Amino acid sequence: MKTEKEYTDKQLLFLDALMSDECKGNIKKAMNAAGYAETTHSRVVVSALKDEINERASMVLAMNSTKAAWSMVDVLDDPGAMGARNSIAAASQLLDRTGLIKKEQLEVKNTGGAMFILPPKSDD
């Protein structure tokens, strides 16, 4: 049975601030916004919330995957646009990380009968 994790108010504020437009993933800014003391080490805060931070980072990627897809389509419409190569590279990376990657297929051809390699006979 999985028990529900209890969070302090500061931890919840930190998680919200970390993914806000103001902090954009900056740990120290998010700690300040949540009210942590300047002397608090970031590893203390992050180590207690690493799973939650990773989950929210994945959510940010997922929320921007449609934007990445559209930026690739925009480059198709205007391939000569400034930064098109960088836009494609960034969009590809984001889509790869969200699981929208190109599918690879393995083709196996058998041109003859099956062949079995057996171990040598023992003299028993």
C-alpha positions in Angstrom: 0.0 0.0 0.0 1.3 3.4 -0.9 0.8 6.1 1.7 0.1 9.7 0.7 3.1 11.9 1.2 2.6 15.0 3.5 4.0 18.3 2.3 4.7 21.5 4.2 3.2 24.7 3.0 6.8 25.9 2.0 7.3 22.7 0.0 4.1 23.3 -1.9 4.9 26.9 -2.5 8.4 25.9 -3.7 7.0 23.4 -6.2 4.5 25.9 -7.6 7.1 28.7 -7.7 9.7 26.4 -9.4 7.5 25.9 -12.5 6.2 29.5 -12.6 7.0 32.0 -15.3 8.9 34.0 -12.7 11.4 31.3 -11.7 11.4 29.0 -14.8 13.1 26.1 -12.9 15.6 28.2 -11.0 15.9 26.5 -7.6 17.2 29.5 -5.7 14.6 31.8 -7.0 11.9 29.3 -6.2 13.3 28.8 -2.7 13.2 32.6 -2.1 9.7 32.9 -3.4 8.5 30.1 -1.1 10.0 31.8 1.9 13.0 29.6 2.6 15.9 31.2 4.5 19.0 32.3 2.5 21.0 29.9 4.5 18.9 26.8 3.6 20.9 24.6 1.2 19.1 23.8 -2.0 20.0 20.1 -1.8 17.9 19.8 1.4 14.9 21.1 -0.3 15.4 19.3 -3.6 16.3 15.9 -2.1 13.0 15.8 -0.3 11.1 16.7 -3.4 13.1 15.2 -6.3 10.3 12.9 -7.5 7.8 15.7 -7.5 10.2 18.0 -9.3 10.8 15.4 -12.0 7.1 14.8 -12.4 6.4 18.6 -12.8 9.3 18.9 -15.3 7.8 16.1 -17.3 4.5 17.9 -17.2 6.2 21.1 -18.6 7.6 19.1 -21.5 4.3 17.5 -22.2 2.5 20.8 -22.1 5.0 22.2 -24.7 5.0 19.2 -27.0 2.2 20.6 -29.1 4.2 23.9 -29.5 7.2 21.8 -30.6 5.1 19.9 -33.2 3.8 23.2 -34.6 7.3 24.7 -34.8 8.3 21.8 -36.9 5.3 22.4 -39.2 6.1 26.1 -39.4 9.6 25.2 -40.6 8.1 23.1 -43.3 6.0 26.1 -44.4 9.0 28.5 -44.3 12.3 26.5 -44.3 14.4 29.7 -44.9 13.3 31.4 -41.7 16.0 32.6 -39.3 16.8 29.9 -36.7 14.9 27.1 -38.5 17.7 24.6 -37.9 17.8 25.4 -34.2 14.0 25.3 -34.0 13.9 21.8 -35.5 16.7 20.6 -33.2 15.0 21.9 -30.1 11.6 20.6 -31.2 13.0 17.2 -32.0 14.7 17.0 -28.6 11.5 17.9 -26.8 9.4 15.5 -28.7 11.9 12.7 -28.1 11.8 13.3 -24.4 8.0 13.3 -24.3 7.9 9.9 -26.1 6.9 11.2 -29.5 9.9 9.7 -31.3 10.1 8.1 -34.7 9.3 4.5 -34.6 12.0 2.1 -35.7 10.9 -1.1 -37.4 13.1 -4.2 -37.7 12.6 -6.2 -40.8 13.6 -9.9 -40.7 13.7 -11.9 -44.0 14.0 -15.6 -44.2 15.1 -16.7 -47.6 15.4 -20.4 -46.9 14.7 -23.1 -44.4 15.5 -22.8 -40.8 19.0 -23.9 -39.6 19.7 -25.2 -36.1 23.2 -25.5 -34.7 23.4 -28.4 -32.3 26.1 -29.1 -29.8 28.5 -32.0 -30.7 27.4 -35.5 -29.7 28.9 -36.8 -26.5 30.5 -40.3 -26.5 28.4 -41.6 -23.6 
